[in-house]
Amino acid sequence: MEIPEINKDRLLRDLNAVSRIGLGEGGSVTRLVFSVHELRSRQLLVHLMNQAGLDVRVDAAGNIFGRLAGAREGPAVLAGSHLDSVVQGGRYDGPVGVIGALEAVRAIKESGVPVPAPLESVCFVGEESSRFGFSTLGSSLVAGDVTMDDFANAVDAGGNRLEDVLSSLGIYRENLDSLKRDPETVKAYLELHIEQGPVLESKKKKIGVVTAIAAPSRFRVVFRGQADHSGTTPMEMRKDALVAAGHLITYIDEVCREHAATEKGRVVGTVGAVKVEPGVINAIPGRAEMQVDVRSITSGSKRKVAGLIKKRARRIARERGVKVDLMTIRDEEPVAMHPGVIALIHALCEERGVPFEVMPSGAGHDAMQMAKITPTGMIFIPSVNGVSHNPTEWTDPEDICLGTQLLVEALLRAAHAEI
């Protein structure tokens, strides 16, 4: 079978064009889901898909599908990722997979190589949890693995509820299932992504073949004490919500380090956001809200650590004389990639003589949702110094091109093969 070659210059040009949208200080990129910048990036993608002659469809949530018809009708092979970013993030987390998938499908279309199954280049909205604390939004809707009740505690820093934002897009409880993709219409899903960690670079490997994706347990913890004057309230009479939060933050670090050692590095925990009220220097904090993210590739380890954190939060509240509320944002299960897709990517690397590493993903991806409805696999490429979610995030252009070329071959094999 003839293998189409990607257009490297076009791939990197389009990737750079996306990177300039939401560009900020120090080269950082901020494209929060449903923001003006994120919308502009999706508009650019639609334009590029139309230029490529793909059949473009955008669903109610904003997920974008660029379709190349196959020689016969049937389930399509999909490839993609996301364009939204964290606050002050990097240029490659997500866009490499979106533009890489577009270039792969473009190259196949331009080559005229016959493809038995349709191919689709995909962009999912809201993969990042930076705005609402709720991750993989678009792919969860497509997979049909979400309900409006799951959005109950998803609120952004401005007090906007995710459920209200979706309602403004015409997505309500009664029609939520309308965004679900019929599994019979999808043959496989592939996702090209930067590793966001140091393993490939440290082992001098060019490709990561992903075996499983760690899942997060995310919840809000709100300590409610009493706001008082910072100068007139004796220390022994204070009900300081922030001090209670501080004790819990320290405990989260300690318990996750403890279980990282005993569970062979499979548990990590982060407090990524803290909000304090009234938030002035001369008042004792009466309210402290924190968002907790616990992840593991094993559900038992994750569940155990999350339970210990919640138990400690209640204990701290009793000891400090404050109240505490615990609200689940998202609780997901780790997901294994499909053995057939893993084997396909594995074989490609061996045949091409590409050094590769078989490895799990510590970060969540849209692939974890798509795996619920179709055979799914991921291709990792190296992140320099393991840095991600940071303006200095960098992946060598040659590695981006190599990953995209492998994606071309993976798409063609998946289209031809029984997975």
Sequence and secondary structure as in RCSB ss.txt:
>XXXX:A:sequence
MEIPEINKDRLLRDLNAVSRIGLGEGGSVTRLVFSVHELRSRQLLVHLMNQAGLDVRVDAAGNIFGRLAGAREGP
AVLAGSHLDSVVQGGRYDGPVGVIGALEAVRAIKESGVPVPAPLESVCFVGEESSRFGFSTLGSSLVAGDVTMDD
FANAVDAGGNRLEDVLSSLGIYRENLDSLKRDPETVKAYLELHIEQGPVLESKKKKIGVVTAIAAPSRFRVVFRG
QADHSGTTPMEMRKDALVAAGHLITYIDEVCREHAATEKGRVVGTVGAVKVEPGVINAIPGRAEMQVDVRSITSG
SKRKVAGLIKKRARRIARERGVKVDLMTIRDEEPVAMHPGVIALIHALCEERGVPFEVMPSGAGHDAMQMAKITP
TGMIFIPSVNGVSHNPTEWTDPEDICLGTQLLVEALLRAAHAEI
>XXXX:A:secstr
       HHHHHHHHHHHHTTTB GGG B   TTSHHHHHHHHHHHHHHHHTT EEEE TT  EEEEE  SS S 
EEEEEEE    TTB SSTTHHHHHHHHHHHHHHHHHT   SS EEEEEES  S TTTS  SHHHHHHHT   GGG
GTT B TTS BHHHHHHHTT  GGGGGGG   GGGEEEEEEEEE  SSHHHHTT SEEEEEEE EEEEEEEEEE 
   BTTTS GGG   HHHHHHHHHHHHHHHHHHHHHHTTT EEEEEEEEEEES  TTB  SEEEEEEEEEESSHH
HHHHHHHHHHHHHHHHHHHHT EEEEEEEEE   EE  HHHHHHHHHHHHHHT  EEEEEESS  THHHHTTTS 
EEEEEE  GGG  SSTT    HHHHHHHHHHHHHHHHHHHHS  
